[in-house]
Amino acid sequence: MPGLLRMGARTAVVAGTATAVSGRVARRQQNRWAQQEQPAPEQAPAAPAPAAGEDRVQQLKDLAALKEQGVLTETEFEAEKARILAS
């Protein structure tokens, strides 16, 4: 009788392991199929970059506003203006 119990226990372990492995494989395949079926999210087109001239004009306007507010000195203003115009 002990040999019969051992054989029954071994069969139960093998069957349980096989069930667990097959279930894991099935879930993995379902996940892969689900990922393949989902279309890639559409990306919104990027906003066009402002032209270099427009960007410089805006930077100069911002710089002039800072000078008028007293944040920048005349020397700082001229140095930044020269840097913007050189770029």
Phi and psi in radians as a Rosetta constraint file:
Dihedral C 1 N 2 CA 2 C 2 CIRCULARHARMONIC -1.046 0.35
Dihedral N 2 CA 2 C 2 N 3 CIRCULARHARMONIC -0.603 0.35
Dihedral C 2 N 3 CA 3 C 3 CIRCULARHARMONIC -1.153 0.35
Dihedral N 3 CA 3 C 3 N 4 CIRCULARHARMONIC -0.623 0.35
Dihedral C 3 N 4 CA 4 C 4 CIRCULARHARMONIC -1.182 0.35
Dihedral N 4 CA 4 C 4 N 5 CIRCULARHARMONIC -0.687 0.35
Dihedral C 4 N 5 CA 5 C 5 CIRCULARHARMONIC -1.159 0.35
Dihedral N 5 CA 5 C 5 N 6 CIRCULARHARMONIC -0.707 0.35
Dihedral C 5 N 6 CA 6 C 6 CIRCULARHARMONIC -1.111 0.35
Dihedral N 6 CA 6 C 6 N 7 CIRCULARHARMONIC -0.762 0.35
Dihedral C 6 N 7 CA 7 C 7 CIRCULARHARMONIC -1.124 0.35
Dihedral N 7 CA 7 C 7 N 8 CIRCULARHARMONIC -0.684 0.35
Dihedral C 7 N 8 CA 8 C 8 CIRCULARHARMONIC -1.143 0.35
Dihedral N 8 CA 8 C 8 N 9 CIRCULARHARMONIC -0.714 0.35
Dihedral C 8 N 9 CA 9 C 9 CIRCULARHARMONIC -1.143 0.35
Dihedral N 9 CA 9 C 9 N 10 CIRCULARHARMONIC -0.744 0.35
Dihedral C 9 N 10 CA 10 C 10 CIRCULARHARMONIC -1.094 0.35
Dihedral N 10 CA 10 C 10 N 11 CIRCULARHARMONIC -0.734 0.35
Dihedral C 10 N 11 CA 11 C 11 CIRCULARHARMONIC -1.100 0.35
Dihedral N 11 CA 11 C 11 N 12 CIRCULARHARMONIC -0.696 0.35
Dihedral C 11 N 12 CA 12 C 12 CIRCULARHARMONIC -1.145 0.35
Dihedral N 12 CA 12 C 12 N 13 CIRCULARHARMONIC -0.714 0.35
Dihedral C 12 N 13 CA 13 C 13 CIRCULARHARMONIC -1.156 0.35
Dihedral N 13 CA 13 C 13 N 14 CIRCULARHARMONIC -0.794 0.35
Dihedral C 13 N 14 CA 14 C 14 CIRCULARHARMONIC -1.108 0.35
Dihedral N 14 CA 14 C 14 N 15 CIRCULARHARMONIC -0.765 0.35
Dihedral C 14 N 15 CA 15 C 15 CIRCULARHARMONIC -1.137 0.35
Dihedral N 15 CA 15 C 15 N 16 CIRCULARHARMONIC -0.719 0.35
Dihedral C 15 N 16 CA 16 C 16 CIRCULARHARMONIC -1.135 0.35
Dihedral N 16 CA 16 C 16 N 17 CIRCULARHARMONIC -0.720 0.35
Dihedral C 16 N 17 CA 17 C 17 CIRCULARHARMONIC -1.135 0.35
Dihedral N 17 CA 17 C 17 N 18 CIRCULARHARMONIC -0.756 0.35
Dihedral C 17 N 18 CA 18 C 18 CIRCULARHARMONIC -1.094 0.35
Dihedral N 18 CA 18 C 18 N 19 CIRCULARHARMONIC -0.690 0.35
Dihedral C 18 N 19 CA 19 C 19 CIRCULARHARMONIC -1.138 0.35
Dihedral N 19 CA 19 C 19 N 20 CIRCULARHARMONIC -0.757 0.35
Dihedral C 19 N 20 CA 20 C 20 CIRCULARHARMONIC -1.124 0.35
Dihedral N 20 CA 20 C 20 N 21 CIRCULARHARMONIC -0.752 0.35
Dihedral C 20 N 21 CA 21 C 21 CIRCULARHARMONIC -1.160 0.35
Dihedral N 21 CA 21 C 21 N 22 CIRCULARHARMONIC -0.775 0.35
Dihedral C 21 N 22 CA 22 C 22 CIRCULARHARMONIC -1.145 0.35
Dihedral N 22 CA 22 C 22 N 23 CIRCULARHARMONIC -0.632 0.35
Dihedral C 22 N 23 CA 23 C 23 CIRCULARHARMONIC -1.132 0.35
Dihedral N 23 CA 23 C 23 N 24 CIRCULARHARMONIC -0.700 0.35
Dihedral C 23 N 24 CA 24 C 24 CIRCULARHARMONIC -1.146 0.35
Dihedral N 24 CA 24 C 24 N 25 CIRCULARHARMONIC -0.749 0.35
Dihedral C 24 N 25 CA 25 C 25 CIRCULARHARMONIC -1.101 0.35
Dihedral N 25 CA 25 C 25 N 26 CIRCULARHARMONIC -0.742 0.35
Dihedral C 25 N 26 CA 26 C 26 CIRCULARHARMONIC -1.099 0.35
Dihedral N 26 CA 26 C 26 N 27 CIRCULARHARMONIC -0.742 0.35
Dihedral C 26 N 27 CA 27 C 27 CIRCULARHARMONIC -1.129 0.35
Dihedral N 27 CA 27 C 27 N 28 CIRCULARHARMONIC -0.713 0.35
Dihedral C 27 N 28 CA 28 C 28 CIRCULARHARMONIC -1.111 0.35
Dihedral N 28 CA 28 C 28 N 29 CIRCULARHARMONIC -0.746 0.35
Dihedral C 28 N 29 CA 29 C 29 CIRCULARHARMONIC -1.134 0.35
Dihedral N 29 CA 29 C 29 N 30 CIRCULARHARMONIC -0.713 0.35
Dihedral C 29 N 30 CA 30 C 30 CIRCULARHARMONIC -1.093 0.35
Dihedral N 30 CA 30 C 30 N 31 CIRCULARHARMONIC -0.704 0.35
Dihedral C 30 N 31 CA 31 C 31 CIRCULARHARMONIC -1.110 0.35
Dihedral N 31 CA 31 C 31 N 32 CIRCULARHARMONIC -0.731 0.35
Dihedral C 31 N 32 CA 32 C 32 CIRCULARHARMONIC -1.112 0.35
Dihedral N 32 CA 32 C 32 N 33 CIRCULARHARMONIC -0.772 0.35
Dihedral C 32 N 33 CA 33 C 33 CIRCULARHARMONIC -1.126 0.35
Dihedral N 33 CA 33 C 33 N 34 CIRCULARHARMONIC -0.677 0.35
Dihedral C 33 N 34 CA 34 C 34 CIRCULARHARMONIC -1.129 0.35
Dihedral N 34 CA 34 C 34 N 35 CIRCULARHARMONIC -0.671 0.35
Dihedral C 34 N 35 CA 35 C 35 CIRCULARHARMONIC -1.198 0.35
Dihedral N 35 CA 35 C 35 N 36 CIRCULARHARMONIC -0.626 0.35
Dihedral C 35 N 36 CA 36 C 36 CIRCULARHARMONIC -1.237 0.35
Dihedral N 36 CA 36 C 36 N 37 CIRCULARHARMONIC -0.566 0.35
Dihedral C 36 N 37 CA 37 C 37 CIRCULARHARMONIC -1.330 0.35
Dihedral N 37 CA 37 C 37 N 38 CIRCULARHARMONIC -0.478 0.35
Dihedral C 37 N 38 CA 38 C 38 CIRCULARHARMONIC -1.310 0.35
Dihedral N 38 CA 38 C 38 N 39 CIRCULARHARMONIC 2.186 0.35
Dihedral C 38 N 39 CA 39 C 39 CIRCULARHARMONIC -1.223 0.35
Dihedral N 39 CA 39 C 39 N 40 CIRCULARHARMONIC 2.635 0.35
Dihedral C 39 N 40 CA 40 C 40 CIRCULARHARMONIC -1.148 0.35
Dihedral N 40 CA 40 C 40 N 41 CIRCULARHARMONIC 2.429 0.35
Dihedral C 40 N 41 CA 41 C 41 CIRCULARHARMONIC -1.113 0.35
Dihedral N 41 CA 41 C 41 N 42 CIRCULARHARMONIC 2.400 0.35
Dihedral C 41 N 42 CA 42 C 42 CIRCULARHARMONIC -1.320 0.35
Dihedral N 42 CA 42 C 42 N 43 CIRCULARHARMONIC 2.383 0.35
Dihedral C 42 N 43 CA 43 C 43 CIRCULARHARMONIC -1.671 0.35
Dihedral N 43 CA 43 C 43 N 44 CIRCULARHARMONIC 2.386 0.35
Dihedral C 43 N 44 CA 44 C 44 CIRCULARHARMONIC -1.202 0.35
Dihedral N 44 CA 44 C 44 N 45 CIRCULARHARMONIC 2.463 0.35
Dihedral C 44 N 45 CA 45 C 45 CIRCULARHARMONIC -1.113 0.35
Dihedral N 45 CA 45 C 45 N 46 CIRCULARHARMONIC 2.459 0.35
Dihedral C 45 N 46 CA 46 C 46 CIRCULARHARMONIC -1.188 0.35
Dihedral N 46 CA 46 C 46 N 47 CIRCULARHARMONIC 2.522 0.35
Dihedral C 46 N 47 CA 47 C 47 CIRCULARHARMONIC -1.168 0.35
Dihedral N 47 CA 47 C 47 N 48 CIRCULARHARMONIC 2.436 0.35
Dihedral C 47 N 48 CA 48 C 48 CIRCULARHARMONIC -1.111 0.35
Dihedral N 48 CA 48 C 48 N 49 CIRCULARHARMONIC 2.422 0.35
Dihedral C 48 N 49 CA 49 C 49 CIRCULARHARMONIC -1.255 0.35
Dihedral N 49 CA 49 C 49 N 50 CIRCULARHARMONIC 2.471 0.35
Dihedral C 49 N 50 CA 50 C 50 CIRCULARHARMONIC -1.150 0.35
Dihedral N 50 CA 50 C 50 N 51 CIRCULARHARMONIC 2.621 0.35
Dihedral C 50 N 51 CA 51 C 51 CIRCULARHARMONIC -1.101 0.35
Dihedral N 51 CA 51 C 51 N 52 CIRCULARHARMONIC 2.658 0.35
Dihedral C 51 N 52 CA 52 C 52 CIRCULARHARMONIC -1.042 0.35
Dihedral N 52 CA 52 C 52 N 53 CIRCULARHARMONIC -0.663 0.35
Dihedral C 52 N 53 CA 53 C 53 CIRCULARHARMONIC -1.147 0.35
Dihedral N 53 CA 53 C 53 N 54 CIRCULARHARMONIC -0.718 0.35
Dihedral C 53 N 54 CA 54 C 54 CIRCULARHARMONIC -1.142 0.35
Dihedral N 54 CA 54 C 54 N 55 CIRCULARHARMONIC -0.668 0.35
Dihedral C 54 N 55 CA 55 C 55 CIRCULARHARMONIC -1.140 0.35
Dihedral N 55 CA 55 C 55 N 56 CIRCULARHARMONIC -0.735 0.35
Dihedral C 55 N 56 CA 56 C 56 CIRCULARHARMONIC -1.138 0.35
Dihedral N 56 CA 56 C 56 N 57 CIRCULARHARMONIC -0.708 0.35
Dihedral C 56 N 57 CA 57 C 57 CIRCULARHARMONIC -1.071 0.35
Dihedral N 57 CA 57 C 57 N 58 CIRCULARHARMONIC -0.777 0.35
Dihedral C 57 N 58 CA 58 C 58 CIRCULARHARMONIC -1.112 0.35
Dihedral N 58 CA 58 C 58 N 59 CIRCULARHARMONIC -0.712 0.35
Dihedral C 58 N 59 CA 59 C 59 CIRCULARHARMONIC -1.106 0.35
Dihedral N 59 CA 59 C 59 N 60 CIRCULARHARMONIC -0.697 0.35
Dihedral C 59 N 60 CA 60 C 60 CIRCULARHARMONIC -1.168 0.35
Dihedral N 60 CA 60 C 60 N 61 CIRCULARHARMONIC -0.655 0.35
Dihedral C 60 N 61 CA 61 C 61 CIRCULARHARMONIC -1.129 0.35
Dihedral N 61 CA 61 C 61 N 62 CIRCULARHARMONIC -0.747 0.35
Dihedral C 61 N 62 CA 62 C 62 CIRCULARHARMONIC -1.108 0.35
Dihedral N 62 CA 62 C 62 N 63 CIRCULARHARMONIC -0.699 0.35
Dihedral C 62 N 63 CA 63 C 63 CIRCULARHARMONIC -1.130 0.35
Dihedral N 63 CA 63 C 63 N 64 CIRCULARHARMONIC -0.730 0.35
Dihedral C 63 N 64 CA 64 C 64 CIRCULARHARMONIC -1.130 0.35
Dihedral N 64 CA 64 C 64 N 65 CIRCULARHARMONIC -0.656 0.35
Dihedral C 64 N 65 CA 65 C 65 CIRCULARHARMONIC -1.121 0.35
Dihedral N 65 CA 65 C 65 N 66 CIRCULARHARMONIC -0.720 0.35
Dihedral C 65 N 66 CA 66 C 66 CIRCULARHARMONIC -1.113 0.35
Dihedral N 66 CA 66 C 66 N 67 CIRCULARHARMONIC -0.655 0.35
Dihedral C 66 N 67 CA 67 C 67 CIRCULARHARMONIC -1.158 0.35
Dihedral N 67 CA 67 C 67 N 68 CIRCULARHARMONIC -0.756 0.35
Dihedral C 67 N 68 CA 68 C 68 CIRCULARHARMONIC -1.116 0.35
Dihedral N 68 CA 68 C 68 N 69 CIRCULARHARMONIC -0.584 0.35
Dihedral C 68 N 69 CA 69 C 69 CIRCULARHARMONIC -1.326 0.35
Dihedral N 69 CA 69 C 69 N 70 CIRCULARHARMONIC -0.194 0.35
Dihedral C 69 N 70 CA 70 C 70 CIRCULARHARMONIC 1.551 0.35
Dihedral N 70 CA 70 C 70 N 71 CIRCULARHARMONIC 0.168 0.35
Dihedral C 70 N 71 CA 71 C 71 CIRCULARHARMONIC -1.311 0.35
Dihedral N 71 CA 71 C 71 N 72 CIRCULARHARMONIC -0.628 0.35
Dihedral C 71 N 72 CA 72 C 72 CIRCULARHARMONIC -1.945 0.35
Dihedral N 72 CA 72 C 72 N 73 CIRCULARHARMONIC 2.535 0.35
Dihedral C 72 N 73 CA 73 C 73 CIRCULARHARMONIC -1.452 0.35
Dihedral N 73 CA 73 C 73 N 74 CIRCULARHARMONIC 2.964 0.35
Dihedral C 73 N 74 CA 74 C 74 CIRCULARHARMONIC -1.071 0.35
Dihedral N 74 CA 74 C 74 N 75 CIRCULARHARMONIC -0.674 0.35
Dihedral C 74 N 75 CA 75 C 75 CIRCULARHARMONIC -1.162 0.35
Dihedral N 75 CA 75 C 75 N 76 CIRCULARHARMONIC -0.775 0.35
Dihedral C 75 N 76 CA 76 C 76 CIRCULARHARMONIC -1.120 0.35
Dihedral N 76 CA 76 C 76 N 77 CIRCULARHARMONIC -0.701 0.35
Dihedral C 76 N 77 CA 77 C 77 CIRCULARHARMONIC -1.067 0.35
Dihedral N 77 CA 77 C 77 N 78 CIRCULARHARMONIC -0.833 0.35
Dihedral C 77 N 78 CA 78 C 78 CIRCULARHARMONIC -1.132 0.35
Dihedral N 78 CA 78 C 78 N 79 CIRCULARHARMONIC -0.666 0.35
Dihedral C 78 N 79 CA 79 C 79 CIRCULARHARMONIC -1.154 0.35
Dihedral N 79 CA 79 C 79 N 80 CIRCULARHARMONIC -0.773 0.35
Dihedral C 79 N 80 CA 80 C 80 CIRCULARHARMONIC -1.184 0.35
Dihedral N 80 CA 80 C 80 N 81 CIRCULARHARMONIC -0.680 0.35
Dihedral C 80 N 81 CA 81 C 81 CIRCULARHARMONIC -1.081 0.35
Dihedral N 81 CA 81 C 81 N 82 CIRCULARHARMONIC -0.751 0.35
Dihedral C 81 N 82 CA 82 C 82 CIRCULARHARMONIC -1.117 0.35
Dihedral N 82 CA 82 C 82 N 83 CIRCULARHARMONIC -0.673 0.35
Dihedral C 82 N 83 CA 83 C 83 CIRCULARHARMONIC -1.160 0.35
Dihedral N 83 CA 83 C 83 N 84 CIRCULARHARMONIC -0.733 0.35
Dihedral C 83 N 84 CA 84 C 84 CIRCULARHARMONIC -1.148 0.35
Dihedral N 84 CA 84 C 84 N 85 CIRCULARHARMONIC -0.782 0.35
Dihedral C 84 N 85 CA 85 C 85 CIRCULARHARMONIC -1.193 0.35
Dihedral N 85 CA 85 C 85 N 86 CIRCULARHARMONIC -0.484 0.35
Dihedral C 85 N 86 CA 86 C 86 CIRCULARHARMONIC -1.337 0.35
Dihedral N 86 CA 86 C 86 N 87 CIRCULARHARMONIC -0.374 0.35
